[in-house]
Amino acid sequence: MPRPKVLVVDDQPCNVELISQILDKAGIETLTASSGTEALGVVAQTQPDLILLDVQMPDIGGLGVCERLQADESTRHIPVIFVTADDSHNGKITGLGVGAVDYITKPIEADETLARIRTQLRFANINREMRDIQHRLDEVRRTATIGAVTQGIAHNLNNLLGVALGYLDLVQLHSDKPVQVKKNAQQVEKAVLRIIDIIRQLGTMVSQSRAQFVSSPLDEIIRMAVARFQATQPITVPVIVENALGGIHLDTQREMIEDVLLKLIQNAFESYGEKPTAERTVWLRTTLLNKPDCRMLEITIADDGVGIDETIRDSMFEPFVGTKSKVGGGMGLTVARHSMRNLGGEVSLVNRIGGGAIAVITHPLERKKKRNIKANPNIIPSNLIGEADDE
């Protein structure tokens, strides 16, 4: 991992030497400049991770340098800490008002200075991760065809970004209170991890939508989905499988349907709220449906949990609806329905008689082809999925 780079800007060589020694001992790479003009040139060439900037300089003062950095899109993200002998309230307000993130007064105290620098470097790194996440989100938006789901996801991602930025502001406001800084930093980290998880799920949706259809045995699909779920639990959760159809083959996207089963089993497990893990039974059953136009596989996943909250019944397949203790929370149901519709099937949820809920999955057993297209009988092009016969 590369060492962080800090630019030290001061027209007094002794001050530059003192700060450089502090940073070198801490394993931080030091860049130097003796004027505002030189500092702007170094920033343009090296893009440092943080700038320690003297306020009083002969050519362009620290306030002017900071204003120019803030006006440039390519440099406004670089945090600036002012270093000055002026410890007045008005001086600090002026410095923070032009975009500085912190204020260090002379004479410099080594431990305090290093602590403030490390704090700002940490949040500079978080800011870089957030910008990368935003870039990845933009890429996903351009490549994923997920309809209205994108709007709900984008709304929640923007909310999470707002939360993270809000706590970053609190960190800067209370930078002299280590306990408060640590508490707010934990909230930032929690929001960033949630954003990363959402992006990961979006990436999975995109990659799976491009996967090829293959013939796969039903019993193996179910076995792998249950095994993947059990692997996430500290003790074995009772998952009772009644597969009367055995190893019949499905023409499907294997990873996609396994993920759907995994998400719905997980959803059933979480619907029990605080009930002990060993008492959270999940039932999975299979059957065949003979519909007028085709035969369909039906898989039901049932639980004895809290059931469907009436307040979210009409919106439970929208992203981030509900709570952890109720059916419909998070993105699991949203992704499951999107995936099954890509496979030519459907997902629905109904209340279970006697308590709990039942997720109902349908999946076509045969994929119909247009009569005027000559195709290998063993390979069905994905663009023909769900299309009716011309007869």
Contacts in CASP RR format, 6 or more apart in sequence:
PFRMAT RR
TARGET T0000
AUTHOR 0000-0000-0000
METHOD contacts of the structure
MODEL  1
MPRPKVLVVDDQPCNVELISQILDKAGIETLTASSGTEALGVVAQTQPDL
ILLDVQMPDIGGLGVCERLQADESTRHIPVIFVTADDSHNGKITGLGVGA
VDYITKPIEADETLARIRTQLRFANINREMRDIQHRLDEVRRTATIGAVT
QGIAHNLNNLLGVALGYLDLVQLHSDKPVQVKKNAQQVEKAVLRIIDIIR
QLGTMVSQSRAQFVSSPLDEIIRMAVARFQATQPITVPVIVENALGGIHL
DTQREMIEDVLLKLIQNAFESYGEKPTAERTVWLRTTLLNKPDCRMLEIT
IADDGVGIDETIRDSMFEPFVGTKSKVGGGMGLTVARHSMRNLGGEVSLV
NRIGGGAIAVITHPLERKKKRNIKANPNIIPSNLIGEADDE
3 27 0 8 1.000
3 28 0 8 1.000
3 29 0 8 1.000
4 28 0 8 1.000
4 29 0 8 1.000
4 49 0 8 1.000
4 50 0 8 1.000
4 121 0 8 1.000
5 28 0 8 1.000
5 29 0 8 1.000
5 30 0 8 1.000
5 31 0 8 1.000
5 46 0 8 1.000
5 48 0 8 1.000
5 49 0 8 1.000
5 50 0 8 1.000
6 23 0 8 1.000
6 28 0 8 1.000
6 29 0 8 1.000
6 30 0 8 1.000
6 31 0 8 1.000
6 48 0 8 1.000
6 49 0 8 1.000
6 50 0 8 1.000
6 51 0 8 1.000
6 52 0 8 1.000
6 117 0 8 1.000
6 121 0 8 1.000
7 31 0 8 1.000
7 32 0 8 1.000
7 33 0 8 1.000
7 39 0 8 1.000
7 42 0 8 1.000
7 43 0 8 1.000
7 46 0 8 1.000
7 48 0 8 1.000
7 50 0 8 1.000
7 51 0 8 1.000
7 52 0 8 1.000
8 16 0 8 1.000
8 19 0 8 1.000
8 20 0 8 1.000
8 23 0 8 1.000
8 30 0 8 1.000
8 31 0 8 1.000
8 32 0 8 1.000
8 33 0 8 1.000
8 52 0 8 1.000
9 32 0 8 1.000
9 33 0 8 1.000
9 34 0 8 1.000
9 35 0 8 1.000
9 36 0 8 1.000
9 38 0 8 1.000
9 39 0 8 1.000
9 51 0 8 1.000
9 52 0 8 1.000
9 53 0 8 1.000
9 54 0 8 1.000
9 57 0 8 1.000
9 62 0 8 1.000
9 65 0 8 1.000
10 16 0 8 1.000
10 19 0 8 1.000
10 34 0 8 1.000
10 52 0 8 1.000
10 54 0 8 1.000
10 57 0 8 1.000
10 83 0 8 1.000
11 34 0 8 1.000
11 35 0 8 1.000
11 54 0 8 1.000
11 57 0 8 1.000
11 58 0 8 1.000
12 54 0 8 1.000
13 34 0 8 1.000
15 54 0 8 1.000
15 83 0 8 1.000
15 106 0 8 1.000
15 108 0 8 1.000
16 32 0 8 1.000
16 34 0 8 1.000
18 108 0 8 1.000
19 30 0 8 1.000
19 52 0 8 1.000
19 83 0 8 1.000
19 108 0 8 1.000
19 113 0 8 1.000
20 30 0 8 1.000
20 32 0 8 1.000
22 108 0 8 1.000
22 110 0 8 1.000
22 113 0 8 1.000
22 114 0 8 1.000
23 29 0 8 1.000
23 30 0 8 1.000
23 114 0 8 1.000
23 117 0 8 1.000
24 30 0 8 1.000
26 114 0 8 1.000
26 117 0 8 1.000
26 118 0 8 1.000
28 117 0 8 1.000
28 121 0 8 1.000
31 42 0 8 1.000
31 46 0 8 1.000
31 48 0 8 1.000
33 39 0 8 1.000
33 41 0 8 1.000
33 42 0 8 1.000
35 57 0 8 1.000
35 58 0 8 1.000
35 59 0 8 1.000
35 60 0 8 1.000
36 57 0 8 1.000
36 59 0 8 1.000
36 60 0 8 1.000
36 61 0 8 1.000
36 62 0 8 1.000
36 65 0 8 1.000
37 59 0 8 1.000
37 60 0 8 1.000
39 51 0 8 1.000
39 53 0 8 1.000
39 65 0 8 1.000
40 60 0 8 1.000
40 65 0 8 1.000
40 68 0 8 1.000
40 69 0 8 1.000
42 48 0 8 1.000
43 51 0 8 1.000
43 69 0 8 1.000
43 75 0 8 1.000
43 78 0 8 1.000
44 75 0 8 1.000
47 74 0 8 1.000
47 75 0 8 1.000
47 78 0 8 1.000
48 78 0 8 1.000
49 78 0 8 1.000
49 121 0 8 1.000
49 124 0 8 1.000
49 125 0 8 1.000
50 78 0 8 1.000
50 79 0 8 1.000
50 80 0 8 1.000
50 81 0 8 1.000
50 117 0 8 1.000
50 120 0 8 1.000
50 121 0 8 1.000
50 124 0 8 1.000
51 69 0 8 1.000
51 78 0 8 1.000
51 79 0 8 1.000
51 80 0 8 1.000
51 81 0 8 1.000
52 81 0 8 1.000
52 83 0 8 1.000
52 104 0 8 1.000
52 117 0 8 1.000
53 62 0 8 1.000
53 65 0 8 1.000
53 66 0 8 1.000
53 80 0 8 1.000
53 81 0 8 1.000
53 82 0 8 1.000
53 83 0 8 1.000
53 100 0 8 1.000
54 61 0 8 1.000
54 62 0 8 1.000
54 82 0 8 1.000
54 83 0 8 1.000
54 84 0 8 1.000
55 61 0 8 1.000
55 62 0 8 1.000
55 63 0 8 1.000
55 82 0 8 1.000
55 83 0 8 1.000
55 84 0 8 1.000
55 86 0 8 1.000
55 95 0 8 1.000
56 62 0 8 1.000
56 84 0 8 1.000
56 85 0 8 1.000
60 68 0 8 1.000
62 82 0 8 1.000
63 94 0 8 1.000
63 95 0 8 1.000
63 98 0 8 1.000
64 98 0 8 1.000
66 80 0 8 1.000
66 82 0 8 1.000
66 95 0 8 1.000
66 98 0 8 1.000
66 99 0 8 1.000
66 100 0 8 1.000
67 98 0 8 1.000
69 75 0 8 1.000
69 76 0 8 1.000
69 78 0 8 1.000
69 80 0 8 1.000
70 76 0 8 1.000
70 98 0 8 1.000
70 99 0 8 1.000
77 124 0 8 1.000
77 127 0 8 1.000
77 128 0 8 1.000
77 131 0 8 1.000
78 124 0 8 1.000
79 101 0 8 1.000
79 102 0 8 1.000
79 120 0 8 1.000
79 123 0 8 1.000
79 124 0 8 1.000
80 99 0 8 1.000
80 100 0 8 1.000
80 101 0 8 1.000
81 100 0 8 1.000
81 101 0 8 1.000
81 102 0 8 1.000
81 103 0 8 1.000
81 104 0 8 1.000
81 116 0 8 1.000
81 117 0 8 1.000
81 120 0 8 1.000
82 95 0 8 1.000
82 100 0 8 1.000
82 102 0 8 1.000
82 103 0 8 1.000
82 104 0 8 1.000
83 104 0 8 1.000
83 105 0 8 1.000
83 106 0 8 1.000
83 108 0 8 1.000
84 91 0 8 1.000
84 103 0 8 1.000
84 104 0 8 1.000
84 105 0 8 1.000
84 106 0 8 1.000
85 105 0 8 1.000
85 106 0 8 1.000
86 105 0 8 1.000
87 105 0 8 1.000
92 103 0 8 1.000
95 103 0 8 1.000
96 103 0 8 1.000
101 120 0 8 1.000
101 123 0 8 1.000
101 172 0 8 1.000
101 175 0 8 1.000
102 116 0 8 1.000
102 120 0 8 1.000
102 172 0 8 1.000
102 175 0 8 1.000
104 112 0 8 1.000
104 113 0 8 1.000
104 116 0 8 1.000
115 178 0 8 1.000
116 175 0 8 1.000
119 171 0 8 1.000
119 175 0 8 1.000
119 181 0 8 1.000
122 185 0 8 1.000
123 168 0 8 1.000
123 171 0 8 1.000
123 185 0 8 1.000
123 188 0 8 1.000
126 164 0 8 1.000
126 168 0 8 1.000
126 188 0 8 1.000
126 189 0 8 1.000
126 192 0 8 1.000
127 168 0 8 1.000
129 192 0 8 1.000
130 161 0 8 1.000
130 164 0 8 1.000
130 192 0 8 1.000
130 195 0 8 1.000
133 192 0 8 1.000
133 195 0 8 1.000
133 196 0 8 1.000
133 199 0 8 1.000
134 161 0 8 1.000
136 199 0 8 1.000
137 154 0 8 1.000
137 157 0 8 1.000
137 199 0 8 1.000
137 202 0 8 1.000
140 199 0 8 1.000
140 202 0 8 1.000
140 203 0 8 1.000
140 206 0 8 1.000
141 150 0 8 1.000
141 154 0 8 1.000
143 206 0 8 1.000
144 150 0 8 1.000
144 202 0 8 1.000
144 203 0 8 1.000
144 205 0 8 1.000
144 206 0 8 1.000
144 209 0 8 1.000
145 209 0 8 1.000
146 202 0 8 1.000
146 205 0 8 1.000
146 338 0 8 1.000
149 318 0 8 1.000
149 319 0 8 1.000
149 334 0 8 1.000
149 338 0 8 1.000
152 318 0 8 1.000
152 319 0 8 1.000
152 320 0 8 1.000
153 198 0 8 1.000
153 202 0 8 1.000
153 319 0 8 1.000
153 331 0 8 1.000
156 198 0 8 1.000
156 319 0 8 1.000
156 320 0 8 1.000
157 195 0 8 1.000
157 198 0 8 1.000
160 191 0 8 1.000
160 194 0 8 1.000
160 195 0 8 1.000
160 198 0 8 1.000
161 191 0 8 1.000
161 195 0 8 1.000
162 191 0 8 1.000
163 187 0 8 1.000
163 191 0 8 1.000
164 187 0 8 1.000
164 188 0 8 1.000
164 191 0 8 1.000
164 192 0 8 1.000
164 195 0 8 1.000
167 184 0 8 1.000
167 185 0 8 1.000
167 187 0 8 1.000
167 188 0 8 1.000
167 191 0 8 1.000
168 184 0 8 1.000
168 188 0 8 1.000
170 180 0 8 1.000
170 184 0 8 1.000
171 180 0 8 1.000
171 181 0 8 1.000
171 184 0 8 1.000
171 185 0 8 1.000
171 188 0 8 1.000
174 180 0 8 1.000
174 181 0 8 1.000
174 184 0 8 1.000
175 181 0 8 1.000
198 331 0 8 1.000
201 331 0 8 1.000
201 332 0 8 1.000
201 335 0 8 1.000
204 259 0 8 1.000
204 335 0 8 1.000
205 335 0 8 1.000
205 338 0 8 1.000
205 339 0 8 1.000
208 253 0 8 1.000
208 255 0 8 1.000
208 256 0 8 1.000
208 259 0 8 1.000
208 339 0 8 1.000
208 342 0 8 1.000
209 342 0 8 1.000
211 253 0 8 1.000
211 254 0 8 1.000
211 255 0 8 1.000
211 256 0 8 1.000
212 253 0 8 1.000
212 382 0 8 1.000
213 251 0 8 1.000
213 252 0 8 1.000
213 253 0 8 1.000
213 367 0 8 1.000
213 380 0 8 1.000
213 382 0 8 1.000
213 385 0 8 1.000
214 251 0 8 1.000
214 252 0 8 1.000
214 253 0 8 1.000
214 254 0 8 1.000
215 249 0 8 1.000
215 250 0 8 1.000
215 251 0 8 1.000
216 249 0 8 1.000
216 250 0 8 1.000
216 252 0 8 1.000
216 254 0 8 1.000
217 246 0 8 1.000
217 247 0 8 1.000
217 248 0 8 1.000
217 249 0 8 1.000
217 250 0 8 1.000
218 243 0 8 1.000
218 245 0 8 1.000
218 246 0 8 1.000
218 247 0 8 1.000
218 248 0 8 1.000
218 249 0 8 1.000
218 250 0 8 1.000
218 286 0 8 1.000
218 297 0 8 1.000
219 243 0 8 1.000
219 246 0 8 1.000
219 247 0 8 1.000
220 247 0 8 1.000
221 250 0 8 1.000
221 252 0 8 1.000
221 254 0 8 1.000
221 257 0 8 1.000
221 258 0 8 1.000
221 261 0 8 1.000
222 241 0 8 1.000
222 243 0 8 1.000
222 261 0 8 1.000
222 284 0 8 1.000
222 286 0 8 1.000
222 299 0 8 1.000
224 258 0 8 1.000
225 258 0 8 1.000
225 259 0 8 1.000
225 261 0 8 1.000
225 262 0 8 1.000
225 265 0 8 1.000
226 239 0 8 1.000
226 241 0 8 1.000
226 261 0 8 1.000
226 265 0 8 1.000
226 284 0 8 1.000
228 258 0 8 1.000
228 262 0 8 1.000
229 237 0 8 1.000
229 239 0 8 1.000
229 262 0 8 1.000
229 265 0 8 1.000
229 266 0 8 1.000
229 269 0 8 1.000
230 236 0 8 1.000
230 237 0 8 1.000
230 239 0 8 1.000
232 266 0 8 1.000
233 269 0 8 1.000
233 277 0 8 1.000
234 277 0 8 1.000
235 277 0 8 1.000
235 278 0 8 1.000
236 278 0 8 1.000
237 269 0 8 1.000
237 277 0 8 1.000
237 278 0 8 1.000
237 280 0 8 1.000
237 282 0 8 1.000
238 278 0 8 1.000
238 280 0 8 1.000
238 281 0 8 1.000
238 282 0 8 1.000
239 265 0 8 1.000
239 281 0 8 1.000
239 282 0 8 1.000
239 283 0 8 1.000
239 284 0 8 1.000
240 281 0 8 1.000
240 282 0 8 1.000
240 283 0 8 1.000
240 284 0 8 1.000
241 284 0 8 1.000
241 285 0 8 1.000
242 283 0 8 1.000
242 284 0 8 1.000
242 285 0 8 1.000
242 286 0 8 1.000
243 284 0 8 1.000
243 285 0 8 1.000
243 286 0 8 1.000
244 285 0 8 1.000
244 286 0 8 1.000
244 287 0 8 1.000
245 286 0 8 1.000
245 287 0 8 1.000
245 288 0 8 1.000
245 297 0 8 1.000
246 286 0 8 1.000
248 297 0 8 1.000
248 365 0 8 1.000
250 257 0 8 1.000
250 297 0 8 1.000
250 363 0 8 1.000
250 365 0 8 1.000
251 366 0 8 1.000
251 367 0 8 1.000
251 380 0 8 1.000
252 343 0 8 1.000
252 363 0 8 1.000
253 342 0 8 1.000
253 343 0 8 1.000
256 339 0 8 1.000
256 342 0 8 1.000
256 343 0 8 1.000
257 339 0 8 1.000
257 340 0 8 1.000
257 343 0 8 1.000
257 363 0 8 1.000
259 335 0 8 1.000
259 336 0 8 1.000
259 339 0 8 1.000
260 335 0 8 1.000
260 336 0 8 1.000
260 339 0 8 1.000
260 340 0 8 1.000
260 347 0 8 1.000
260 361 0 8 1.000
261 284 0 8 1.000
261 299 0 8 1.000
261 301 0 8 1.000
261 361 0 8 1.000
263 332 0 8 1.000
263 333 0 8 1.000
263 335 0 8 1.000
263 336 0 8 1.000
264 301 0 8 1.000
264 336 0 8 1.000
264 347 0 8 1.000
264 359 0 8 1.000
264 361 0 8 1.000
265 282 0 8 1.000
265 284 0 8 1.000
265 301 0 8 1.000
266 332 0 8 1.000
267 327 0 8 1.000
267 328 0 8 1.000
267 329 0 8 1.000
267 332 0 8 1.000
267 333 0 8 1.000
267 359 0 8 1.000
268 282 0 8 1.000
268 301 0 8 1.000
268 302 0 8 1.000
268 303 0 8 1.000
268 305 0 8 1.000
268 357 0 8 1.000
268 359 0 8 1.000
269 280 0 8 1.000
269 282 0 8 1.000
269 303 0 8 1.000
270 324 0 8 1.000
270 325 0 8 1.000
271 303 0 8 1.000
271 305 0 8 1.000
271 306 0 8 1.000
271 307 0 8 1.000
271 325 0 8 1.000
271 326 0 8 1.000
271 327 0 8 1.000
271 356 0 8 1.000
271 357 0 8 1.000
272 279 0 8 1.000
272 280 0 8 1.000
272 303 0 8 1.000
272 304 0 8 1.000
272 305 0 8 1.000
272 306 0 8 1.000
273 305 0 8 1.000
273 306 0 8 1.000
273 324 0 8 1.000
273 325 0 8 1.000
274 325 0 8 1.000
275 305 0 8 1.000
280 303 0 8 1.000
280 305 0 8 1.000
281 303 0 8 1.000
281 304 0 8 1.000
282 301 0 8 1.000
282 302 0 8 1.000
282 303 0 8 1.000
283 300 0 8 1.000
283 301 0 8 1.000
283 302 0 8 1.000
283 303 0 8 1.000
284 299 0 8 1.000
284 300 0 8 1.000
284 301 0 8 1.000
284 302 0 8 1.000
285 299 0 8 1.000
285 300 0 8 1.000
285 302 0 8 1.000
286 297 0 8 1.000
286 298 0 8 1.000
286 299 0 8 1.000
287 297 0 8 1.000
287 298 0 8 1.000
287 300 0 8 1.000
288 295 0 8 1.000
288 296 0 8 1.000
288 297 0 8 1.000
288 298 0 8 1.000
288 365 0 8 1.000
289 295 0 8 1.000
289 296 0 8 1.000
289 297 0 8 1.000
289 298 0 8 1.000
289 362 0 8 1.000
293 368 0 8 1.000
293 388 0 8 1.000
294 364 0 8 1.000
294 365 0 8 1.000
294 366 0 8 1.000
294 368 0 8 1.000
295 364 0 8 1.000
295 365 0 8 1.000
295 366 0 8 1.000
296 345 0 8 1.000
296 362 0 8 1.000
296 363 0 8 1.000
296 364 0 8 1.000
296 365 0 8 1.000
297 362 0 8 1.000
297 363 0 8 1.000
297 364 0 8 1.000
297 365 0 8 1.000
298 360 0 8 1.000
298 361 0 8 1.000
298 362 0 8 1.000
299 360 0 8 1.000
299 361 0 8 1.000
299 363 0 8 1.000
300 358 0 8 1.000
300 359 0 8 1.000
300 360 0 8 1.000
300 361 0 8 1.000
301 358 0 8 1.000
301 359 0 8 1.000
301 361 0 8 1.000
302 352 0 8 1.000
302 356 0 8 1.000
302 357 0 8 1.000
302 358 0 8 1.000
302 359 0 8 1.000
303 352 0 8 1.000
303 356 0 8 1.000
303 357 0 8 1.000
303 358 0 8 1.000
304 352 0 8 1.000
304 355 0 8 1.000
304 356 0 8 1.000
305 355 0 8 1.000
305 356 0 8 1.000
305 357 0 8 1.000
306 325 0 8 1.000
306 326 0 8 1.000
306 327 0 8 1.000
306 356 0 8 1.000
307 326 0 8 1.000
307 327 0 8 1.000
307 351 0 8 1.000
307 352 0 8 1.000
307 355 0 8 1.000
307 356 0 8 1.000
307 357 0 8 1.000
308 316 0 8 1.000
308 326 0 8 1.000
308 327 0 8 1.000
308 328 0 8 1.000
308 349 0 8 1.000
308 350 0 8 1.000
308 351 0 8 1.000
308 357 0 8 1.000
309 316 0 8 1.000
309 322 0 8 1.000
309 326 0 8 1.000
309 327 0 8 1.000
309 328 0 8 1.000
312 321 0 8 1.000
312 322 0 8 1.000
312 326 0 8 1.000
312 328 0 8 1.000
315 321 0 8 1.000
316 322 0 8 1.000
316 327 0 8 1.000
316 328 0 8 1.000
316 329 0 8 1.000
316 333 0 8 1.000
316 349 0 8 1.000
317 328 0 8 1.000
317 333 0 8 1.000
317 334 0 8 1.000
317 337 0 8 1.000
317 347 0 8 1.000
318 334 0 8 1.000
319 330 0 8 1.000
319 331 0 8 1.000
319 334 0 8 1.000
320 329 0 8 1.000
320 330 0 8 1.000
320 331 0 8 1.000
321 328 0 8 1.000
321 329 0 8 1.000
321 330 0 8 1.000
322 328 0 8 1.000
322 329 0 8 1.000
322 330 0 8 1.000
323 329 0 8 1.000
327 333 0 8 1.000
327 349 0 8 1.000
327 357 0 8 1.000
328 349 0 8 1.000
333 347 0 8 1.000
333 349 0 8 1.000
336 347 0 8 1.000
336 359 0 8 1.000
337 346 0 8 1.000
337 347 0 8 1.000
340 346 0 8 1.000
340 347 0 8 1.000
340 361 0 8 1.000
340 362 0 8 1.000
340 363 0 8 1.000
343 363 0 8 1.000
343 364 0 8 1.000
343 385 0 8 1.000
344 363 0 8 1.000
344 364 0 8 1.000
344 385 0 8 1.000
344 386 0 8 1.000
345 361 0 8 1.000
345 362 0 8 1.000
345 363 0 8 1.000
345 364 0 8 1.000
346 361 0 8 1.000
346 362 0 8 1.000
347 359 0 8 1.000
347 360 0 8 1.000
347 361 0 8 1.000
348 359 0 8 1.000
348 360 0 8 1.000
349 357 0 8 1.000
349 358 0 8 1.000
349 359 0 8 1.000
349 360 0 8 1.000
350 357 0 8 1.000
350 358 0 8 1.000
350 360 0 8 1.000
351 357 0 8 1.000
351 358 0 8 1.000
352 358 0 8 1.000
364 386 0 8 1.000
367 380 0 8 1.000
367 384 0 8 1.000
367 385 0 8 1.000
367 386 0 8 1.000
368 384 0 8 1.000
368 386 0 8 1.000
368 387 0 8 1.000
368 388 0 8 1.000
368 389 0 8 1.000
369 375 0 8 1.000
369 380 0 8 1.000
369 384 0 8 1.000
369 387 0 8 1.000
369 389 0 8 1.000
370 384 0 8 1.000
370 387 0 8 1.000
370 389 0 8 1.000
370 390 0 8 1.000
371 389 0 8 1.000
371 390 0 8 1.000
371 391 0 8 1.000
372 390 0 8 1.000
373 384 0 8 1.000
375 381 0 8 1.000
375 384 0 8 1.000
END
